Amino acid sequence: MGPGSARQREADAHRRATSAQQTVRTERARPVSATPGRPPKHVSLPPKYRDPRSGATWSGRGRAPGWIAGTKLERILIQG
């Protein structure tokens, strides 16, 4: 193997590394919703319940906030 072979291998390695870096940048830049067949990871839902004292709202999903404790959900349901 001559000196030309080493330079060629180095150039090939550089080209592969640059290609891999470009792929990573492209993948990061792609929006989440661009994944075919899947909904976006985070969907904001409209509030379903409102605290009459503070005006805080809750969508009804996830862990219930502290202000809901001991309250009947029908009383704080947002009509609409």
C-alpha positions, 0 to 999 in steps of 0.5 A: 500500500502506498501513501495514496491509499492512506490518503484515500482511506482518510478521505473516505472516513471523513466523508462517512463522518460528515455524512453521519453528522448531516443525518443527525442534524436532519433527524433532529430538525424533523418535526415530531408530527412528521413521523408517518402514522403517529400523532404528535407526542404532546397534544394540548387539550382544552381545559375541562375544569376550572377552579372558581377561586384561582381560575386555574384549569385542568384538562382532566388528564394526568394527575389531578391538581391539589385544588380539586381535592374534595370537590365534585367535578360536576361543580367545576366543569366548564360548560361549553 
